[in-house]
Amino acid sequence: MLDAPGRRRSHTLPTPRGGGIGIVLGALVGMPAALLMLPLSPGPATVGAFTVATIAVAAIGWLDDHGSLPIRPRLVIQLAATLLLCVAIASLTTSLWWALPLLVAGVWCINLHNFMDGIDGLAAQQAMFFGAASAALAWAAGSPAIAGAGLAMAAAALGFWWFNRSPARIFMGDVGSGTLGLMVFAISAMFWAFRTNLLWPSLIFSSAFVIDATLTLLVRMLRGARWYTPHREHLYQWLVRRGSSHRKVAAGYFAWNVLVCVPVAWIAFRLPAVAPLCFGLVYLVGAAVWRTGKRGCLRRRERHVSA
């Protein structure tokens, strides 16, 4: 399967896609094994739901990579898989009603990772960071199961990133990006089920992708654009179109993760009383950075057109 260059693409040479199947297989070897150590009941049911949901999301992504599927069957499978996982995780708490808000968050996480997989190495890099950071957080919080799952996810993403880093020799495709989104959601939801206050640092780790994807979607919806169609309006795509290399843009997102997310997430973990404030601060600053970056790209485009 070759991903051909096009007006909505950021690459210039035909490149094989679907390599994300390697991430899926690698993660399915390590993550369920680690999660069987979950110090919560029923652990095996959660692991089974995670495994089935992961295979379902990966399968529909693989089919979409082979031949573009309509949005409806993809969304139905994503909803069903995420609902299964949400019910299993919500059952670890006091109320199954939490499955409904978790469902919305889970489906959005799957799709936003699909949207953010548009340049060399970025999505795999984010998965490596989230997995490693989550592993450190879980270990500090006393959950070796979630720590092991995070490490397995990071290791699987690292194996793929080696071939996907700029200049990419292979793309992950929907089979990889959508499944990574499900894994990120699953780990975040398990943090919440294990200890509620751990959700805040977990969300901070995901801030770069959540901010870019969510604000871009909202702006497109407000403009009346067909927000569900492919486009090149995310900040990372604007930066590449304005002359930055894939490697430089990915480095910028990595710098945000390391210099902002890690220290603030650690504060949120150590001081649970201020964790929501830390979360809000990171997302407000991230939104400001996103807006400044988009404005800078627009000004550069206007100067180029004028010249």
Phi, psi and omega in degrees: 000119180253134175266106185280147175298155180192179184296329181261013180252159179251008179245162186245351180236144175303130186226135178300140176236169183097003181293347178297347176301331176294321177297316182299311182296318179296316181293323180291343175284317188262322188293311179299322179299318179292319184291343176295346178271007182307125179279037181227159179241134004264110180299310182302324179294321178295317179295318178297317179295319178298316182295314180296316180297318180298314180297320181295313180294320178295320182295315180291328175292321178296318178295321179293325177294326180285325179199120188308120180268153173298158184294329187297306180297326177296315182293322179298313179295318179298318179296314181297314181295316181292322179298317177302314180293320181295318179298318180296317181287319179296331179292344176283348180254197184271349186213133176285348180297338178295344181297331183290306176296328176296325181298313179299313180298321182294314180295321179294321180297320177301311186284325180293328176290329174295316179296325186274000177266080185228351177225166186299126169079349190292309183293320178294321178298317180296321178294321176299313180296311183298316181297314181292317180294320178294323178298316179296317179297314182295320179295317179295329181275351178092029177237088179296335180295308180294325177299316179295321178296319178297317179295320179297318178296315180297319181294318178297319179292323179297317179300323178283319183305326181303327180265347185257349181294157185291133353281129188293138174262346179203149177254154182281330181072180181295330180300329179269312186294314180296320180291323175299320177300318177296320180294318177299315178298316183299315180294318179298316180293325178291324173303312181299319180290325181288313178203116191307319185291347178286347179297324184297308177297328178297317178293328177296319178301329183268003192300322184301313182286318182297316182295309183298312183291317185289314180294321177298316179297315181297317179297317179295321178294318180294330178279354180079017179284161175282086190297339184271000180265158179300147181202179177228053185253357177291156182302316182298327178288321176299316182297319178293318180295333181270007171116351179283146179283159176303318182295320181292320179294316178298323178296324178296317177294323178293321178298319176300315181299313186281317187275335182249304188294315184298307181294321181289322177296324178294320176298317179298326179287316183285332182235079184304332182295331181256007183302314177300324178295318177299316178301310181297322180296314180299317182288326176292314179295319178298320178296321178294319178296318178300313181295318179296318179297316179296318179296320178298319178295320179295320179295320178295323178293319180296319178295323179294318180295318180297320179293000000 
